[in-house]
């Protein structure tokens, strides 16, 4: 008697192969899952029952997967093999969700990704009856009695689809069986050889702790493709999770999503699973087995639910504790870690005080007095000043050092945020972004005679700079080699940023920005001429206003470029005009 599937099988095969699963290779995982679940079910009622799976490819290219499981009755064949989404029926018949890998009733249909016919010969341990089910890619199946089997269990036979023979090649089958079944708790034989190892290496027994550590590091080398810096034990009891995290030996990018190797009830489900660690943990790769995290239908991802969120927090806490322990007992190894994974530890320090203390003590920052830790910098400077950009730091490093002002380069990732959090560690430490207005005030004014002699030059400079919204200032400061500085105060910078954002915004966002008042501008940006510089000393005595104007334009453009400031169209025109004008004057 011929029956029909309860789905459009052609559409289902397309759904499975192109949308649900990443690759047809998972067909073997489904075979192993069904076999292991059947063995688990039989052992639940018959503890001494044999547990083994045998996979072979015969001379005709047919794949046979034999198990010693519970087997199926005729009624169960209808329920399990030809219906999608019957997890409740599975539970009614004794396949309780918690104890089994499979949950969704998709089961054997995934094998149609590589086969155009599936034959299931099964004998039930409950009734002793044998039946044969044969399904076809056109959506039909047959169910017939017998033939008899000596023992309970099931044999699944796949006939490859045209063009899919390579998925049933003996070498490929053995490789897939080894990958998916590596840690399954039953013996899996393929081509006459056992392909699984049994216990995961983090659960195996070792003579001592060092032997275990070295064995896990060797396993991590195989998983990562490189020698890990260290290994951290992981456990999340609520998720039924055990495993290890390997600290990567090469630099990892903070923007790179963490991808982890995951087993579900010891069945391998993927090595690019995301979401197990907090974002700051990108420098570690986990290898774990879980019993409670809820997989998606493909079993290649986990649902983002409260349990996964809690597990992520627990695992992140264990890596954090490892960092703290390392700082206490092995600072040299901690230094090696920080040299490779500075960004990850700094990201953790943004919201973790203990990690902030590690950063304070062990990570070197760029300062105007060379590389040093924040702890050392704070000993030298009770006021911790920083810049928010690398260009600003490079422009002002020598100047601030000459004035005895300590300055930290806060332009790198997380640097400014870390410096701002230093008040949590030391309430006596004052942290402030460098105020260029205050810096200008620290420069020495010129004496009265120089001020009188340079009045004409400053009038010319004021007229040249007024269209650029800038005013000239004449001071004396070190180093003398620096001729001029373009100094833009914080209030002016905020007003400029708000104005630029408002101009570029559209719609509701533009209306929202227009509601904000521009910050009060204390003063215009300043072009500070250094009278200790020989060139500036000569410039202020030039009697030719035209030549002085060209010189001011040239130094203004130079100060913008060296300070990393963007050149507007007006500033670009000024640069071109001053260059050509000075060139013309020099060759008369």
N, C-alpha and C positions, 0 to 999 in steps of 0.2 A: 504494500500500500504506500502510495506516495503522498507526502505532506508538503506544505509550503512554510518557509521561514516567516516570522512575524515582522520582518523588515525588508526593505528593498536592499538586497545584498550588494548589488552593483554600486548603489550610492553609499552603502556602508563601507565597502572596501575603499572607495575613494576618500571617504571621511577619515578612515583610520590611517591610510597611507600618506595622505597629503595634509591633514590638519591635526589629527590627534597625536600621532607618534612622529618622532623626529626621523625615524628610519625603519625600513622593514626588518632590520636586524632584531627588533624586539620580539619577533615571533617566537624565538627560542626561549626568551624570558617567560612568555606566556605558557609555553609548554612546561617549563620547569616549575612555574608557579602552580599550575594545576596539579602536577605530579606531587610536589611537596605538600600542598594542601590536602591532597587525598591521603598521603601517608600519615600526615598529622591527624587527620580525622580517624583513620583506622587505629592508630596507636592510642587515641583517646578512649576507645572502648576495648582495645586489645593491646595493652602496654608492651607485650613481648613480640609484637608483629615485626617482620622484617621491614627495613626502610632502605630502599635503593632505587636509583633511576638509571636505566641503560639506554643510551642513544647511539644509533648506528645508521649508516647510509649503505644500502645494498648495491649490488652491481647494476641494477636498473636505475639508480639515482633516487630511489625512494627513501625517505627518512622515516625511521621507526623510533618512537620514544616509549619505553616500557617502564611502568612503575608498579610497586607492590602496595598500592594504596587501597582505599576503601571500596573502590569501584562504584558503579552506578546501576540503579535499577532502570527499567524502561521508562517509568514515570520521571525519574530524575534526569534521564537523557533529554527528554522533551523540555524540562525546565532549564537545564544548565547549558545545553549545547546549541540551542536554537533561539534563545530569547535574550534581548538586551535589557540590562538594568533590573534583574531579578534578585537583587541582594537580599530582599526580605524573604523570598522563597528559599534562598540558601540557608538563612538563619533558621527557618522553620524546619528544615531537613537536617539540622545539626551542624551546619557550617558557620559557627558563630564568628562574627566579624573580627573580634579581637585576636583570635588565634590564627587567622589565616592572612596570607599575603594579598589575595585577590578579594575585591569587594564589589565590583561593578557589573558582573554578569556579561562583560564583553567577551572574555575568555578566548575560546578557540577560534572565534571568527577572525581575530587578528592574523591567524595563519593564512587566510586567503590573500594576504599581501604577497606571499611567495608561492602559494599553492593553488591549483585549480580544482583539487579534490582532496578531501580530508576523510579518512576512515578512522573510526574509534571502535575498537573491540574491547569490551569491558565486562567484568564479572563482579557482581555485588557481593561483598562480605556478609551482608545482612541476609540475602535470599539465596545466594549461590547460583542465581540465574545469570546467563551470559547473553549479551545482545551486541549487535553490530550496527553502528550508525555511520552513514556515509553522506557527506554534504558536498554540494557542487557549487561552483561559482555563479551558476545561473539562478541561484536562489532556491533550489529544491534540495530535499534530503530524503533518504530512505532509512528505515529502521527494521531490522530483521532479527530473529532469534539466533543465538549461537554464533560461531561454533564454541564448543566448550573450552574452558581454560582450566589448567590444573590448580591454580591459586587465584585468590581475589586480586584485582588490580586492573590496570588499563593499558592498552597499547594504542598510541596515536600514530597513524601513517600519513605522510604528506607526499603528494605527487606534485612536483614543481610546475609552476606556471611557465609558459614559454618566455624566455628572457630572464627568468629568475633562478636558473640552475645554479649560478654561482653562490646563492645564499644557502644552498643545500650541499655544497662541496664539502667533503669530509674534513678538510683542514679548517675551513671556515666554521663549520659546525662545532668542531672541537674548541676553536678559539672562543666562540660565543658562549659555549657551555662553561668554559673555564672562567670567563669574565663575569657572567651573570650568576654562576653558581659557586663562586670561589669559597664562600663562607657558609653555604647552606648546611644545615645540620643532618643531612642524609648523604650517603655515598652517591656520587654521580660518576658514572663510567661512560666514556665515549670512545668508540673504536677499541674497546677492550682495556682501556687505561682509566684509572681514577683521575679526574681533572680538578677536584676541589680539595682544599687544604684543611677544611674543618674550622677550627677556632680562629677568629680574627687575632692578629698578632698582639693587640693591646690586651686581650683577655687570656693569652697563653701563659703558661707557668715558666718561670726562669729561675736559675740558681740564685741570683741576687739582683739588686737594683741596677747595677752597672751593666750586667749582661742584658737585662731588659732594655735599658736605654740604648745600648749599641744596636740591638736587634731592631728596635723601633726606628732609629736613625737610618739604618740600612733600608728598612721598608719605606721610609719617607723619601729616600734617594730614588727609589724605584717609582714612587708615585709622582714626585715633583720633577724628575729628570735632572735634579741637581741636589747637592748635599745641603740639607736643612741646617740652619744655625742651632736649632734646639727643637725639642718635642715637649708638648704640654698635654697632660691627661685631662680629658673632658668627661663630665657626667651631668646629666639632667634627669633625675629620677622621674619627674612628672611626665616627661616625654619618653620614658623608657630608653634613654639615649646613653650610649657609652662611645668612647673613641678617643682620638688624639688630634691635636692641632700641631702642624709643622710650621715653624717660623722660617720663612723663605730666606735663602741665602743671597738672593739678588734683589736689587731695588725694585719695589713695586710702586706703581702709580696710584696716588690717592683716588683718582677718578675711575680706576679699574674695579669693576664689580667683583666681589669675592666669589669664587667658584669652588665648590667643595665636593668631595667624593662621598656619596651617601648610599647606605644599605638600609633597606626596609625589611625588618624581620630577617636580616642576614641575606636578603636578595639584593644584588646590586641594581640600583635604579639610575645612576648617572654620576658623572664626575664633573659636572658644571652646574650643580645645584646652588642657587643663590639664597641669601637671606638668613643664613645660620649665625652670622656674626654681625655686630654693629659695624657701621660704615668705617669706623676708625681701625677696624681689625683687618684691613686689606693686606697686611703683611703676613698673615697666617692663612694656611689652607687646612681645612678640617677633613678627617676621614672618620666617619661615624656610622653607627648602626642605631636605628630607632625602631621602637615598637608602637609608639602612640601618636607621632605626628601624622597628620591626615594628608595623604597624597591626593593629587588630582587624578582624573580618570586614566590618564596615560601613565601614572606613577613615575613621572619624570620631574615633578615639581611638588611642592607642598602648598596647601592653602595658607594664605596669610591670615591666620586667626590668632586668638589670644594665647593659645598654647605655643605657637611658633614664636610670638613676641616674647613670651616669658622665657622660652628656651634660649632665644638670642641674648636676652639680658643675663641669664645664668652663665652661658658660655663666655660672654664678654667679661663678666666678673672674674671668671677663672683665669683668663689670659691676663687681666689686670693684676690679679694676685701673684701670678707668676712673675710679672715685671717687678713688683715690689720685693718679692723674695730674692730675685736676681740682684737687685740693688744692694740687698743686705748681705748676701753671701758670696757673690761673684761679680764684683764691679767691672772686672776686665771683660767678661762675657757680655755684660750689659753695654759697655762701651762699643763692643763690636756690633751689637744689635743696633744701637743708636746710629752708628756710622752708616748703616745700610738703610734703616727704616726710620729716619728722623721724622718724616712727615706724619707717619702713622701715630707715633708716640705723642707728637705735638697736637694732633687732632684729638687724641684722648685727653690731653691736658686742658683742652678748652672747657671741659666740664667735669674734670676729676682733679681734686686737689692733690692727691698722692702722686698722680702722674705729673702734675705741675711742679711738684718738688723735684721729681726726677729731671725734668727739663731744666729747672733752675740750676741743679748741681752738675749735670753731665753734658748738656748740649751746648756747643759753642755758637755764639751769634757774632755777626759782623758788626764791629763797632769802629768808631773813629780812632781807637787806640789798638786796633788789631782784633783778632779772634779771641773771644773769651766767653766764659759761662756768665749767665746772668747773676749768679751768686757772687762771682768775683767782681763784676761790674758794679753791683750794688755796694760792695765794700768800699769801692773807690768813689762812688758818686751817690750821695743821698737822694739827689733828684735824678730820676731816670727819664731822660728825654729820648724820643724816637722820631723817626720820619715815617711817613706812610707810603713812600715810594722809593724805589732804588735810585732813580735819577736824582731825586732831591737829596738823598743821602750822599751820593757821589759828588754833588755840587758843594755840599756844606761840610763834608767830613773834615777837610783840612782847616777850614775856617773855624769851626767850632773847637777843634782840638787846640788850635793856636790860642783861643780865648779861655782854654781850660774847662770847656763844657763837654761833658761826656754825651755821646750820641750813639744810638743803636739803629741799625738799618732794619726798619719794620716793613720793608717793601716785599719781603718774601712771604710765601704761603704761611699763614697762621702766626707770623712773627709779631705783628702789632697786637693781635688779640692776646697772645701769651704775655706780652709785656704789660698790657693793661690789667691783667689778672694778678700781677705781682703783689698788689695791695693785700690780697688774701693771705699771702705768705708772711708779709712783713708790714704791719700797719704803719711803721715808722718810715716806710719808703714812699716817696712822692713820685708818681708817674705822670708825665705830661708829654703831649705831642709838642715838638719843637715849634715855638712861636717865632716866626722870622722877624716880627716887629720888635720883640724883646732882644733878638740877636743884634739887630741894627742899633738898638739903644746901647748895647754893650761895646760897640765900636767907639774909638776915641774921636772926638770932634777935632777938626783942624784948628790951628791957632788963628788969632785974629788977623794977622798979616796975610796968611794964606787965604783966609775967607774973603778978605777985601780984594786980593789980587785975582781971585777966581770968580768974582761976581758976574763978570761979563760972560764967562764960559757957562756958568750955571743958567744964566738967562737964555743963552742960545740952546742949551740942552733942554730946558723946560719947553721952549717953543717946538723943538724937534719931537719931544716925547709926548706932548699933550694930545696929539691925535691918537696915540696908542694907549691912552688912559694910564700914563705912567709919569712919575715925577723923579727928578734927579736928586741925589744926596751925595755929598762929599764927606768922606770919613777916612780915618787911618786905622788899618788893621793888618794882622798877619794872616797868611803869608804874603810877603810883599810881591811875590811872583804873580799873584792874582790881581788882575787889573780892575775887574768889575763883577758885580753880582746882581742878578735880577731877583728881587725878594717880593714874594706875594704873600700877604698876611692871610690867616685862616678865615677871617670874616669875608674878605674879598673873594677867596676861593669858594666858599660856600655860596655866596651870591651868584658867582659865575656859573657854578654847577647847576643851581636851581634854574637860572635863566636858560641855560642850554637844554636842560631837560624839558622845560616848559615849551620851548620852541619846537622841539622834536615830537612832543606828545600830541595825541589826537583824541577827539571825542571826550568821554567821561574822565579819562586820565588827565587830559589837559585842563579840564575844568577843576579837577581836584587840586592839581598843582598850583593853579592860579589863586587858590585860597590862601596859600602860604605867603607870608611877607618875607621879602628878601632880608637876610641878616644885615644888621647895621654895619656899614663899612667904616672901620676906624680911619683908614687912609688908603690912598691908591697904592698899587704896587710901586716899588721903588727900584730905581737903577742906582746902585751904590757904587760910586767911583772910589777906588782905593788910592789915596794920595801918596802912600808909600811905594806905589808901583812907579818905576821910572817913566813909563809911557804916559801915565796919567799926569805925572808932574809936569811933563812937557806940554801936554794937551791944554791944561788950564791956563797956560801963558800964551797960547796962540792968539794972535791979533786978528787973524782972518776968520770972520764968522762963518763963511762958506765952508772953509776947511774944517773948522771945529764942528760944524753941523754934520758933515760927512763922517767925521771920526765918531761922533756920538751915535749916529745911525749904525755904523759898523760894530761898535761895541755892544749896542743894544741887541743886534741880531746875534752876535757872538754869545752874549749872555743867555739868550733864549735857547740857542742850540746846545750849549754846554750844560744847561740846567734841565734839558729834556723836556722843555715846554713846546707845545705845538705851535707851528708858525701859521698865523692867519694869512689871508691873501695880502692884507696891508703890510704885515711884517715881512712877507716874502718880497714884496715890491721894494720895501726899505732895504732889505739885504742886497738886492740886485742894484739898486740905485747907488748905495754907498760903495759897493765893490767897484762898479764902473767909474764912479766919480773919483775915488781915490786912485784908481789905475790911471785915469786920464791926467790927474794932477801930477802923478809921479813921473810921467814920460814927457812932460812939456819941455 
